[in-house]
Amino acid sequence: MSRWPFIVFSVLVLLPLILIAGVSGWLLWVSGNWFWLSWTITVCWTSAWLLHRFAKPVQVPLPEIGSKIHWTPRDHAAAALIEAEQKRVVDFTATQLADPQFYTTRSIELATEFAKHYHPNAKDPLGAASVVELLTTIQLVAEDLESTLRNSIPGSHLVTVSQWRMLSNAPAWWRTANNFGWLASVILNPTSLARFAVSKAFVDPLSEQLQTNILGTFYALFIRQLGFYLIELNSGRLRGGSAAYRAAMRRLEPIPVTDPDNQTTVLPDAVTVTIAVIGQVKAGKSSLVNCLLGEQRAAVDILPLTRDVTRYDLRMNEHSDRLILLDTPGYSDSGATSQQISETFEAVKNADLVLLVMDVRSPAKQADVAILDQLDTWFRERHRFKPPAIVGVVSKIDGLSPIMEWAPPYSWENPQRPKERNIRDALEFVRKTFSDRLASVVPVCSDRENGRVFGIEEYLLPTITLLLDEARACSLVRSLHREYDKQRAWQVVNQLMSVGTKIKELAPGFIKAQVSQVARNLLTNMTGKGN
């Protein structure tokens, strides 16, 4: 684009302001008040410099780039690389920040740093990424930056690359124009010399800082966008391309979205959320599942690759996400057997939320801690999968002292009765045992046969509801990887079939052309020999 549209646009905007300022200055000069009013410039600029000198710098808030609820622990750790690079902006000059080649170089260097974070033992970490994934990353970053500039900065679509580079020389322009202005002012009014000194001392540094802040803010925005998608790249969520990624991320929206074109409300797609119920033998898992299912107890099927893990379908209402309960066989107090660990792992690997059921009357929690340790190790080695949130469900609270008493509801958050205080102490013991590894701890009693049911609707279901957004993220990330793996082989097959079809279509014409060319060559040779 030519720079003339930009120049015309600037003149149309600035000309009225220049005329107003010129006429106002002339009227002030004629009235004789110019000398006194001009000192407001010195006072205001000095105050602004003092405010800048002693006040804390204001950070320009950047809009959120996207949901991070689906991030794994390794993804959150990688976010520190984004913050570190944004802080480095003070090390770069305005000329660098205005040079497009600088952004290309830093992008490659930053991509290598992220790859090393995810693959620390690889000789060529960046080499593991596919070309399609790198192109998807570039496309997503470019789309987001284009949208942000168009929507946030008026006239940004008129700025050319040359004009962007010229921004690095803005202070020089300002100083030149300012010096000519002050020279004319001093000639007309020698007392302006003092104000000129004030301008050189205070205004010029402020103008340079303004220029650096503009370029620095853009660089911080660029790095934030680039870093976010480098995390998505290294976590394998861009393998399906930009369209598939955008569609998956839209499904993370927990609230209805209004379509701007036709002003209709679009509900987010329903997601299948799997809840695994694990715990030691006789901890109360089956009775808890019975209470959650109520009258709709119906086994869906047996979980693949297991012998005793049963799936149940739970529907909150017709518009809600589909909830699948995985009822596991449990493990012993003295530790889990290899078969029990295998089946528990299989349930948790397929789960988006975990309910760890613990008998309040049993102080033995070491087997539960050991299972969580092994699960932590498994997910740490497979950083592409988001570990599900774990809710500690303290069961059989009716067995706490006084045993004969059963008069719910029990306000254990602000206990007044002995049983309420014992419930509170039991939950505190569980929290201390598992530290911050549990997203929440709730007390329940699920003895339906004896009419002792408490804590399911009061605490457990509300807790599950609060964690559903995170569970949806786990489900979508898992389904995203599963879909990519499924399509990976089929995509190659489809590409080969497409090439085969194209060859089949072109082959007859190609063969015919080759035969004709051979015949012509033979005829030419024979004719030449005959002559």
BELFENNOR-V243113 format. One record per pair of residues at least 12 apart in sequence whose ideal C-beta (glycine too) atoms are under 10 Angstrom apart, sorted by the first residue. I is the first residue (numbers start at 0). J is the second residue. Records with the same first field share a line. If there is no record, write none. Layout:
I->J ; J
//
This chain:
0->156 ; 157 ; 158 ; 159 ; 160 ; 161 ; 162
1->159
2->157 ; 158 ; 159 ; 161 ; 162 ; 165
4->154 ; 157 ; 159
5->154 ; 157 ; 158 ; 159 ; 161 ; 162
6->157 ; 162
7->157
8->154 ; 157
9->154 ; 157
12->153 ; 154
23->36
24->36 ; 37
28->187 ; 188
33->187 ; 188 ; 191
34->188 ; 190 ; 191
37->184 ; 188 ; 190 ; 191 ; 194
38->190 ; 193 ; 194 ; 197
40->194 ; 197 ; 198 ; 202
41->193 ; 194 ; 196 ; 197 ; 198 ; 201
42->197
44->194 ; 197 ; 198 ; 200 ; 201 ; 202 ; 205
45->197 ; 200 ; 201 ; 202
46->201
47->201 ; 202 ; 205
48->197 ; 200 ; 201 ; 202 ; 204 ; 205
49->201
51->201 ; 204 ; 205 ; 208
52->201 ; 204
56->208 ; 212
57->212
58->216 ; 219
59->212 ; 213 ; 215 ; 216 ; 219 ; 220
61->85 ; 147 ; 216 ; 219 ; 220 ; 223 ; 224
62->147 ; 150 ; 151 ; 220 ; 223
63->223 ; 227
64->139 ; 140 ; 143 ; 147 ; 220 ; 223 ; 224 ; 226 ; 227 ; 228
65->139 ; 143 ; 224 ; 227 ; 228 ; 231 ; 245 ; 248 ; 251
66->248 ; 249 ; 251 ; 252 ; 253 ; 468 ; 472
67->227 ; 230 ; 251 ; 472
68->251 ; 253 ; 385 ; 468 ; 469 ; 470 ; 471 ; 472 ; 473 ; 475 ; 476
69->231 ; 234 ; 236 ; 247 ; 248 ; 251 ; 385 ; 469 ; 471 ; 472 ; 473 ; 474 ; 475 ; 476 ; 477 ; 479
70->227 ; 230 ; 231 ; 234 ; 236 ; 385 ; 472 ; 476
71->230 ; 234 ; 378 ; 379 ; 381 ; 382 ; 383 ; 384 ; 385 ; 386 ; 473 ; 476
72->375 ; 378 ; 379 ; 382 ; 385 ; 386
73->116 ; 117 ; 230 ; 233 ; 234 ; 378 ; 379 ; 381 ; 382 ; 383 ; 385
74->116 ; 117 ; 227 ; 230 ; 231 ; 233 ; 234 ; 236 ; 382 ; 383 ; 385
75->230
76->116 ; 117 ; 230 ; 382
77->112 ; 113 ; 116 ; 117 ; 226 ; 227 ; 229 ; 230 ; 233 ; 234 ; 382
78->223 ; 226 ; 227 ; 230
79->116 ; 226
80->109 ; 112 ; 113 ; 115 ; 116 ; 222 ; 226 ; 229 ; 230
81->109 ; 113 ; 219 ; 222 ; 223 ; 224 ; 225 ; 226 ; 227 ; 229 ; 230
82->219 ; 222 ; 223 ; 226
83->109 ; 112 ; 222 ; 226
84->105 ; 108 ; 109 ; 112 ; 218 ; 219 ; 221 ; 222 ; 223 ; 225 ; 226
85->215 ; 218 ; 219 ; 220 ; 221 ; 222 ; 223 ; 226
86->219 ; 222
87->105 ; 218 ; 222
88->211 ; 212 ; 214 ; 215 ; 216 ; 217 ; 218 ; 219 ; 222
89->211 ; 215
91->105 ; 211 ; 214 ; 215 ; 218
92->167 ; 211 ; 214
93->166 ; 167 ; 168 ; 169 ; 170 ; 207 ; 210 ; 211 ; 213 ; 214 ; 215
94->164 ; 166 ; 167 ; 168 ; 214
95->167 ; 214 ; 218
96->163 ; 166 ; 167 ; 210 ; 211 ; 213 ; 214 ; 215 ; 216 ; 217 ; 218 ; 221
97->160 ; 162 ; 163 ; 164 ; 165 ; 166 ; 167 ; 168 ; 169 ; 210 ; 213 ; 214 ; 217 ; 218
98->160 ; 163 ; 164 ; 167
99->160 ; 163 ; 164
101->218
102->217 ; 218 ; 221 ; 222 ; 225
105->218 ; 221 ; 222 ; 225
106->136 ; 137 ; 140 ; 221 ; 222 ; 225 ; 229
107->125
109->222 ; 225 ; 226 ; 229
110->124 ; 125 ; 128 ; 133 ; 136 ; 225 ; 226 ; 228 ; 229 ; 232 ; 233
111->123 ; 124 ; 125 ; 126 ; 229
112->124 ; 125 ; 226 ; 229
113->125 ; 128 ; 225 ; 226 ; 228 ; 229 ; 230 ; 232 ; 233
114->126 ; 127 ; 128 ; 229 ; 232 ; 233
115->233
116->229 ; 230 ; 233 ; 382
117->229 ; 230 ; 232 ; 233 ; 234 ; 235 ; 382 ; 383
118->233 ; 382
124->233
125->233
127->233
128->229 ; 232 ; 233 ; 235 ; 237 ; 238
129->232 ; 237 ; 238
131->237 ; 238 ; 239 ; 240 ; 241
132->228 ; 231 ; 232 ; 233 ; 235 ; 236 ; 237 ; 238 ; 239 ; 240
133->229 ; 232 ; 237
134->237 ; 240 ; 241
135->228 ; 231 ; 232 ; 236 ; 237 ; 238 ; 239 ; 240 ; 241 ; 242 ; 243 ; 244
136->225 ; 227 ; 228 ; 229 ; 231 ; 232 ; 233 ; 237 ; 241
137->225 ; 228 ; 241
138->228 ; 237 ; 240 ; 241 ; 242 ; 244
139->224 ; 225 ; 227 ; 228 ; 231 ; 232 ; 237 ; 240 ; 241 ; 244 ; 245
140->221 ; 223 ; 224 ; 225 ; 226 ; 227 ; 228 ; 229
141->224
142->224 ; 241 ; 245
143->220 ; 221 ; 223 ; 224 ; 225 ; 227 ; 228
144->217 ; 220 ; 221 ; 224 ; 225
147->217 ; 220 ; 221 ; 224
148->217 ; 220
151->220
152->217
163->214 ; 217
166->210 ; 213 ; 214 ; 217
167->210 ; 211 ; 214
168->210
169->206 ; 207 ; 209 ; 210 ; 213 ; 214
170->203 ; 204 ; 206 ; 207 ; 208 ; 209 ; 210 ; 211
171->207
172->206
173->202 ; 203 ; 206 ; 207 ; 209 ; 210
174->199 ; 202 ; 203 ; 206 ; 207
177->195 ; 198 ; 199 ; 202 ; 203 ; 206
178->195 ; 198 ; 199
180->195 ; 198
181->194 ; 195 ; 196 ; 198 ; 199
182->195
228->241 ; 244
231->244 ; 248
233->382 ; 383
234->382 ; 383 ; 384 ; 385 ; 476 ; 479 ; 480
235->382 ; 383 ; 384 ; 476 ; 479 ; 480 ; 483 ; 484
236->248 ; 383 ; 475 ; 476 ; 479 ; 480 ; 483
237->479 ; 483
238->479 ; 480 ; 482 ; 483 ; 484 ; 486 ; 487
239->479 ; 480 ; 482 ; 483 ; 486 ; 487 ; 490
240->483
243->479 ; 482 ; 483 ; 486
244->479
246->268 ; 479
247->475 ; 476 ; 478 ; 479 ; 482
248->472 ; 475 ; 479
249->265 ; 267 ; 268
250->267 ; 268 ; 269 ; 270 ; 471 ; 472 ; 474 ; 475 ; 478 ; 479
251->267 ; 270 ; 468 ; 471 ; 472 ; 475 ; 476
252->265 ; 266 ; 267 ; 268 ; 468 ; 471
253->267 ; 467 ; 468 ; 469 ; 471 ; 472
254->266 ; 267 ; 468
255->267
266->318
267->320 ; 471
268->320 ; 471 ; 475
269->317 ; 318 ; 319 ; 320 ; 321 ; 471
270->319 ; 320 ; 321 ; 322 ; 351 ; 467 ; 470 ; 471 ; 472 ; 473 ; 474 ; 475 ; 478
271->312 ; 320 ; 321 ; 322 ; 323 ; 351 ; 471 ; 474 ; 475 ; 478
272->313 ; 319 ; 320 ; 321 ; 322 ; 323 ; 350 ; 351 ; 352 ; 387 ; 463 ; 466 ; 467 ; 469 ; 470 ; 471 ; 473 ; 474 ; 475
273->302 ; 310 ; 321 ; 322 ; 323 ; 324 ; 325 ; 346 ; 347 ; 348 ; 349 ; 350 ; 351 ; 352 ; 353 ; 387 ; 470 ; 473 ; 474 ; 477
274->288 ; 291 ; 311 ; 313 ; 322 ; 323 ; 324 ; 325 ; 346 ; 350 ; 351 ; 352 ; 353 ; 354 ; 387 ; 390 ; 463 ; 466 ; 467 ; 470
275->302 ; 308 ; 310 ; 323 ; 324 ; 325 ; 326 ; 327 ; 343 ; 345 ; 346 ; 347 ; 348 ; 349 ; 350 ; 351 ; 352 ; 353 ; 354 ; 355 ; 387 ; 389
276->288 ; 291 ; 308 ; 311 ; 324 ; 325 ; 326 ; 327 ; 329 ; 346 ; 350 ; 352 ; 353 ; 354 ; 355 ; 356 ; 392
277->308 ; 325 ; 326 ; 327 ; 328 ; 329 ; 330 ; 335 ; 339 ; 342 ; 343 ; 344 ; 346 ; 347 ; 350 ; 353 ; 354 ; 355 ; 356 ; 367 ; 370 ; 371 ; 374 ; 389
278->327 ; 329 ; 330 ; 343 ; 353 ; 354 ; 355 ; 356 ; 357 ; 358 ; 366 ; 367 ; 370 ; 391 ; 392 ; 394
279->329 ; 330 ; 331 ; 332 ; 333 ; 334 ; 335 ; 339 ; 355 ; 356 ; 357 ; 358 ; 361 ; 363 ; 364 ; 366 ; 367 ; 370
280->328 ; 329 ; 330 ; 331 ; 332 ; 335 ; 339 ; 358 ; 366
281->329 ; 331 ; 332 ; 358 ; 361 ; 395
282->329 ; 330 ; 332 ; 355 ; 356 ; 357 ; 358 ; 359 ; 361 ; 367 ; 392 ; 393 ; 394 ; 395
283->329 ; 356 ; 357 ; 358 ; 359 ; 392 ; 393 ; 394 ; 395 ; 443 ; 444 ; 445 ; 446
284->326 ; 327 ; 328 ; 329 ; 354 ; 355 ; 356 ; 392 ; 394 ; 445
285->309 ; 326 ; 327 ; 328 ; 329 ; 356 ; 445
286->356 ; 394 ; 395 ; 443 ; 444 ; 445 ; 446 ; 447 ; 448 ; 452
287->324 ; 326 ; 354 ; 356 ; 392 ; 394 ; 443 ; 444 ; 445 ; 454 ; 455 ; 459
288->309 ; 311 ; 313 ; 324 ; 325 ; 326 ; 327 ; 354 ; 356 ; 445
289->311 ; 326 ; 445 ; 446 ; 447 ; 448 ; 452
290->443 ; 444 ; 445 ; 446 ; 447 ; 452 ; 453 ; 454 ; 455 ; 456 ; 459
291->311 ; 313 ; 322 ; 324 ; 354 ; 445 ; 455 ; 459 ; 460 ; 463
292->311 ; 312 ; 313 ; 324 ; 326
293->313 ; 447 ; 455
295->311 ; 312 ; 313 ; 314
296->311 ; 312 ; 313 ; 324
297->311 ; 312 ; 313
298->310 ; 311 ; 312 ; 324 ; 326
299->311 ; 312 ; 313 ; 323 ; 324 ; 325
300->312
302->323 ; 325 ; 326 ; 327 ; 342 ; 345 ; 346 ; 349
303->345 ; 349
304->341 ; 342 ; 345 ; 348 ; 349
305->325 ; 327 ; 328 ; 338 ; 341 ; 342 ; 343 ; 344 ; 345 ; 346 ; 349
306->328 ; 338 ; 341 ; 342
307->326 ; 327 ; 328 ; 329 ; 338 ; 339 ; 342 ; 346
308->325 ; 326 ; 327 ; 328 ; 342 ; 343 ; 345 ; 346 ; 349
309->324 ; 325 ; 326 ; 327 ; 328 ; 346
310->323 ; 324 ; 325 ; 326 ; 346 ; 349
311->323 ; 324 ; 325 ; 326
312->324
315->460 ; 463 ; 464 ; 467
319->464 ; 467
320->351 ; 467 ; 470 ; 471 ; 474
321->474
322->351 ; 352 ; 463 ; 467 ; 470
323->349 ; 350 ; 351 ; 474
324->350 ; 354
325->342 ; 343 ; 345 ; 346 ; 347 ; 349 ; 350 ; 353 ; 354
326->346
327->339 ; 342 ; 343 ; 344 ; 345 ; 346 ; 347 ; 350 ; 356
328->342 ; 343 ; 346
329->342 ; 343 ; 356 ; 366
330->342 ; 343 ; 366 ; 367 ; 369 ; 370
331->366
332->358 ; 361 ; 363 ; 364 ; 365 ; 366 ; 367
333->363 ; 365 ; 366
334->365 ; 366 ; 369 ; 370
335->366 ; 367 ; 369 ; 370 ; 373
339->366 ; 370
340->369 ; 370 ; 373 ; 374
343->370 ; 373 ; 374
344->370 ; 373 ; 374 ; 377
347->370 ; 371 ; 373 ; 374 ; 377 ; 378 ; 386 ; 387 ; 389
348->374 ; 377 ; 378 ; 381 ; 384 ; 387 ; 477
349->387 ; 474 ; 477
350->386 ; 387 ; 388 ; 389 ; 470 ; 473 ; 474 ; 477
351->385 ; 387 ; 388 ; 466 ; 467 ; 469 ; 470 ; 471 ; 472 ; 473 ; 474 ; 475 ; 476 ; 477 ; 478
352->387 ; 388 ; 389 ; 390 ; 438 ; 462 ; 463 ; 466 ; 467 ; 469 ; 470 ; 471 ; 473 ; 474
353->371 ; 374 ; 386 ; 387 ; 388 ; 389 ; 390 ; 391 ; 392 ; 437 ; 438 ; 470
354->389 ; 390 ; 391 ; 392 ; 394 ; 441 ; 443 ; 459 ; 462 ; 463
355->367 ; 370 ; 371 ; 389 ; 390 ; 391 ; 392 ; 393 ; 429 ; 433 ; 436 ; 437 ; 440
356->390 ; 391 ; 392 ; 393 ; 394 ; 395 ; 443 ; 445
357->391 ; 392 ; 393 ; 394 ; 395 ; 425 ; 429 ; 432 ; 433 ; 440
358->393 ; 394 ; 395 ; 396 ; 398
359->392 ; 393 ; 394 ; 395 ; 396 ; 397 ; 398 ; 399 ; 421 ; 422 ; 425 ; 426 ; 428 ; 429 ; 442 ; 443 ; 444
360->394 ; 395 ; 396 ; 397 ; 398 ; 399 ; 402 ; 425
361->394 ; 395 ; 398
362->425 ; 428 ; 432
364->391 ; 428 ; 429 ; 432 ; 433
365->432
367->391 ; 429 ; 432 ; 433
368->432 ; 433 ; 434 ; 436
371->389 ; 433 ; 436 ; 437
372->436
374->386 ; 387 ; 389 ; 436
375->436
383->476 ; 477 ; 479 ; 480
384->473 ; 476 ; 477 ; 480
385->469 ; 470 ; 472 ; 473 ; 474 ; 475 ; 476 ; 477
386->436 ; 473
387->438 ; 466 ; 469 ; 470 ; 472 ; 473 ; 474 ; 477
388->437 ; 438 ; 439 ; 462 ; 463 ; 465 ; 466 ; 469 ; 470 ; 472 ; 473
389->433 ; 436 ; 437 ; 438 ; 439 ; 440 ; 466
390->437 ; 438 ; 439 ; 440 ; 441 ; 458 ; 459 ; 462 ; 463 ; 465 ; 466
391->426 ; 429 ; 430 ; 432 ; 433 ; 436 ; 437 ; 438 ; 439 ; 440 ; 441 ; 442 ; 462
392->429 ; 437 ; 439 ; 440 ; 441 ; 442 ; 443 ; 445 ; 454 ; 455 ; 458 ; 459 ; 462
393->422 ; 425 ; 426 ; 428 ; 429 ; 440 ; 441 ; 442 ; 443 ; 444 ; 454
394->441 ; 442 ; 443 ; 444 ; 445 ; 446 ; 454
395->442 ; 443 ; 444 ; 445 ; 446 ; 451
396->409 ; 411 ; 418 ; 421 ; 422 ; 425 ; 426 ; 442 ; 443 ; 444 ; 445 ; 451 ; 453 ; 454
397->409 ; 418 ; 443 ; 444 ; 445 ; 446 ; 449 ; 451 ; 452 ; 453
398->421 ; 444 ; 446 ; 451
399->417 ; 418 ; 419 ; 420 ; 421 ; 422 ; 424 ; 425 ; 442 ; 444
400->417 ; 418 ; 420 ; 421
401->416 ; 417 ; 418 ; 421
402->418
404->416 ; 417 ; 418
405->418 ; 444 ; 446 ; 449 ; 450 ; 451 ; 453
406->418
407->444 ; 451 ; 452 ; 453 ; 454 ; 457
408->453 ; 454 ; 457
409->421 ; 422 ; 423 ; 442 ; 444 ; 453 ; 454 ; 457
410->422 ; 423
411->423 ; 424 ; 425 ; 426 ; 441 ; 442 ; 454 ; 458
412->426
419->442
422->442 ; 454
423->442
425->440 ; 442
426->440 ; 441 ; 442
427->440
428->440
429->442
438->462 ; 465 ; 466 ; 469
439->458 ; 459 ; 461 ; 462 ; 463 ; 465 ; 466
440->458 ; 462
441->454 ; 455 ; 457 ; 458 ; 459 ; 460 ; 461 ; 462 ; 463
442->454 ; 457 ; 458 ; 459
443->455 ; 456 ; 457 ; 458 ; 459
445->459
//
